[in-house]
Amino acid sequence: AVGGSGSLEVQGILRFLDRWGPSGGLSSISKKDAIVLSLRLLETASYFDSATGGIQAGDRIYSVIKLVSGKGVETVGEDFLKEMMETEVRGV
């Protein structure tokens, strides 16, 4: 989130985590943890965004998340995103 009224909170969280979070910063976290963090931050941004008003519990539309590495670009599958939303975002 680099734009929108919810983006400032997300930028602050990312800055904090990269500086004082896991040893090695955000570049040291696993793919799964990066995906979960992305989903949680998108949920946070949507809550603070005046036009969005948060993620609705019944929504079955998932964000498109891409992982970028030296090996290229990988799109995270919708089934995995659904599982992570249910267990790591909505279920906590």
Sequence and secondary structure as in RCSB ss.txt:
>XXXX:A:sequence
AVGGSGSLEVQGILRFLDRWGPSGGLSSISKKDAIVLSLRLLETASYFDSATGGIQAGDRIYSVIKLVSGKGVET
VGEDFLKEMMETEVRGV
>XXXX:A:secstr
  SSTTHHHHHHHHHHHHHHSSTT GGGS HHHHHHHHHHHHHHHHHH TTT S  TT       EEEETTEEEE
  HHHHHHHIIIIITT 
